[in-house]
Amino acid sequence: MTRKMRAFEVAHPGAPFTLSERPIPEPGAGEVRIAVEACGICHSDQLVKDGHWPGLDYPRVPGHEVVGRVDAVGTGVAAWSVGQRVGVGWHGGHCFVCEACRSGDFVCCEREQVSGISRDGGYAEFMLARQEALAAVPGALDPVAAAPLLCAGVTTFNSLRNSGARTGELVAVQGIGGLGHLGIQYARKLGFHTVALSHGADKRALALELGAHAYLDQEAGEDLAELRRLGGARVILATAPNAQLMTRLIDGLGRNGILLVVGAVPDPIQVSPLQLIGGRKRVQGWPSGSAKDSEETLAFSALHGVASHNEVFPLERANEAYARMMSNKARFRAVLRVA
């Protein structure tokens, strides 16, 4: 008798997540099967649900913040064995032969696979993953704690550690949401002078609790004047998906300052050449990272006590969890506990 598993799939663009029963898949060459323990829910899952990713095949099981254990391995898999704790993030595999891959820049692979988009993801009891997409999960992190670090975590940690900012320099984190609340923690643990930016005086206590040295209320207009008084930010990590706010913050950058954009939004950032030229300033985007980047994010988080604030739901409440995340009511990440 064929073994079955539960999975939440999207049948077509705009359809709700539907609980289905599917055969448990068998790993092919270079693949492992993961018994999923937890899967984070990300705003990017909307790309699947609403059909915003071009050429996406349906039905599709979303989910790219996956933690579980290796359940079976396909031929040619040597680095992973049954029972190992692993995680899979946005990066679901690469081709090894394009110009980006030949340079070791796997996350910019021209044929990059994306977990939960180009292949089925973690809103299920089992999933398949390419062996090069796996990250080892430290024993100190339980599955729910580790899952959001494979997207929100690696995106903020990896962007900050590659920003060029040095210990003690001013790094501002715009937004205290799913990305920002982790960005503040990483910035502090990486040794930066960490300033949190958000709207409302009520966010101050939370920002300081997360590790910010200071909080600036954008609603009260505290941000630009104070950033300039401090000499300007070396980095402003823009996490809130609001292009108008990002545009405004360019004038808060100091010499050689970088507006580091990780909050995905389709609207344009408006900037004049004069804003950039004088202080050698720039606007830069950053994707998440490779499996190795995810592994290093998990290890750093376990070592330094960086933790995502999560709301946890059983798999069968995936629609409720997704709706709570999309309405910005979740504080700060929603995670499905699968096993």
N, C-alpha and C positions, 0 to 999 in steps of 0.2 A: 504494500500500500504506500502511495506517495505521501511523504510527510508534508504537512501544511503549516503555514505561518500566517499571522495577522499582519496586515499592512494598511496604512492610510494612503490612498492614492487620489490623484486629481485626474478625473476622466477626460476633461477638456477644459480649455481656458474659461475661467469664471465659475467653474463647478466647485461645490464644497468638497472638503476632504471626505472621502467615503471609505469606511472600514471594509476591507475585502479579505478573502481567504485565498492565498496563493501557494503554489508549491514552493518549498524551500529550495532556493537555487543552488546549483553545484558550481564550484569555482572552476574557471578555465585556466589555461596556462598563464602563469604570472599573477594569478589572483588568489585572494584568501576570502573565506566566508567568515563574517563577524556575527557572533551572537550579541545583539545590541542590548546594552544595559541602560543607556540614557542618550537622548538626542535633544540638543538645544533647538529652539525655534528662533529664526532670524528674520529680520525684515526682508531680506533678499529672497525668502521663500515665496514672496509675492510674485516674483518673476515666473515661478511655476504656476501658481494658483491662477494668476490673471493672464498668463500667456505672453509676457513681455520679452521672453527670451526667444530670439529668432530661430526657427527650425526645430523647436523642441518637439519631441515625440511623446504622444500620450497613449495610454495612461502613464503617469509618472509618479513615483513615490519621492517626495521632497526630503530634505534633511541633510545638512552638511556640518553639523557639530556633533559627531558621533563618537561614543565611547563604548567599548565592549571587550569581548575576548575572542581570540582566534578560535574558530570552531572547526575549520577544515582548510586545507591548503591545496592549491592546484599544482600541476607540474611546473618545474623550474623555480619554485619558491624555496630559497635556502635560508634566508635571513629571519624568517618568522616560523613559529611552531604553534601547534594547538595548545591553547591555554594561556598564551601571552595576552597581557592587557594592552590594547591598542586604541588609538584614536584616528579619526579621519576628518579633515576639515574641508574647506572650499576646494582646495587643490586635489583633484581626484586622479591625477596621473599625467604623464607627459610623453612626448614622442622620442626623446633622446637625440634626434637627428636634425632638427631645425636650427637656425642660427642662434636663437636664444638658448636652446638646450646645449648646444656645443660650447656655449660660453658659461654653462652652469647656471643660467638664469631660468630655472624650470618653471617658475610661476608665470613667466611671460611666454611660455611655449605657444607656438602658433597653432598647435592642435591640442591644447590643454583640455583635459576632461574635468568636468566640474561635478562634484558629488551632489546628488539630488537634482541635477539638471541634465547633464549628458548621460548619466547613469542613475539608477534608482538609489535613493539615500536611506536615511536612518529613521524615518517614521514607520518603522517595521521591526519585527522581532529578529530578522536576519537581513544582512545585506552583503553584497560582494564589493570588494575594493581591490584596486591594483596594488601590488606589493610596494611600489615606490611611493604610494600615497600614505603609508602607515607611519604613525608616530608612536613611540613607546610612551606609556602613561605611568608616571611614578606611583609607587604604592601608597604614598602619603595623600594622594588625591582620590576621593571617591568619584564614581562616575558622574553624578550630578554636578559636583564642583568642577570637574575637568571639562565637561562638554562645551560650555560657552567660551572657554579659553581657546578652543580650536577655530574660532572665527573672530569674535570681538577681542579676545585676548591676544592672539597672534597679530591681528591687524594693528592694534595700538602699541604693543610691545615692540614688534618688528620695525614699525615706522619710526618710533622714537630712538631705538638703539642705532638705527642707520641714518639718523637725521644730521649727524655731524655736530650736534650740541655736545658740549663738554661738561663735566661735573661742575656744579655750581652756577651754570648759566641759567638764565631765565627761560623757562618753558611754561607757556600758558595752555590750558586745556579748555576748549570751548565746548560747553554742554556737559551735563551730568546725567547722561542716560545710559543705555546699554553699552555703548563704547566709552563714553566719557568717564563713567565711574571706575572703569578699569584703567583708562589712560592716566587719571590722577594718581592712582596707586603705583603704576609703573614709573611715572615720572619721578615721584618721590623716592622710590626704591633705587632708581638709576642715579640718584644723587643730584637731580636738577633742583633749582629754585622754582618750586611748583606753584603756579597761580591758577586757580579755577575761575572760569567765566561762565555765568549763567544768568537767567532772569529771575529776580525776586529775592528779597532778603531772607526768605524762608529756606533757601538753599545753603546758606552760609554754614550752619552747623554741620550739615552732611558733608560739605566739601572739606572742612577742616578735619572731620572724623576720618575721611578717606585718605588724608595725608597732605592736603594742600597747605602750603605755608600761608597763603592768603586767598581771600575770595573777593571778586569784584562783581558787583551787581550791574549787569548791562541795562537792566530796566531803569536803574537810577542814573545811568550814564557814567558810572565809575570807571569803566574799562579803559578807554583810550587815553584819558588824561593820566591815569595812574601808570599805565604801561609806559607812556612816554617819560613820566617822572623817573621811572626805574631804568630808563635808558633804552627801552624797547625790548621786545621779546626776541630771543634767538630763534625760537620755534613757537608757533601757535598751532596746536593740533586741533583741527576743525572736525569735530565729531557729529555735531547736530546737523541734520540734512536741511540746511537753509542757506541758499546761495547769497541772499541779501546780507545775512549776518557775516558770512565769510568775506564778502566784499568789504564790509565796514572794517573788519579787523586788519586788513592790509596796512592801514596807517598805524597799527600798534606794533609793527615789526621794527626791530632795531637794525643796526648795521649787519649785513649778511644774513638777515632774517629770512625765515622760510614759513610760509603759510602751508602747512602740511595737511592735505585734504584726505580724509578717510570716510567722511559722511557722504554717501552716494546720493546724488540728486541730479536730475536732468537739466535744471536751470543753469544759465551761465553765470560765472563769477565775472564781475566788471572791474577791470583794472586798467589804468593808463600807463604808458611807458614811463612817464615822469615819476610815478609812484615807485617804480622798480629800479630805475637806473641809478639814482643818487646814492642809495645805500646798498647797492648790489643785492636787492631783495628778489625773492622768487616765489612762485606758486608751484607746488609739486603735489601730485597725487601719489597714493601708495596702495597697492593691493595687499592681500593678506600675507601669504608666505608659502614656502614649500613645506613638505612633511618634516624636514629637518628643523625649519624655523618653528613649526608647531611643537616639536619635541623640546626644543630649547625654551620655548615659552612656558610649557608645562613644568619643566625642571626649575626654571627661575621662580615661577609662581609658588611651587611647593617649598623652595628654599627660603623665600622671603615673605611668605604668608599673604600673597596677593590672592584675593578671593572675589569671585563674582557673587553679587546678590541675586538670588534666584527665587522664582516661584515655581513650584513643582506640581506637575499634573500626570496622572496615569495616561497611558497611550490612548485609551478609549475616549479621552477628553481633548483630543488634538484640536478639534474645531474651536472649543472654548479657549484653549491656550493660545491659539493663533489669533483669535479675535481680541483677546486681552493685550497681546503684544502689539497688534496693529493700532489699537486705540490708545496706545501709550499709557495704559493703566498698570502694566506689569512693572514691578520694581525689583530688579531692572532687566532681568532676562527671564524668559519662560523656558522651562526644561521638561521634556517628557521622560518620565521614568518608565522604562520598558520592561526591565527585569530586575 
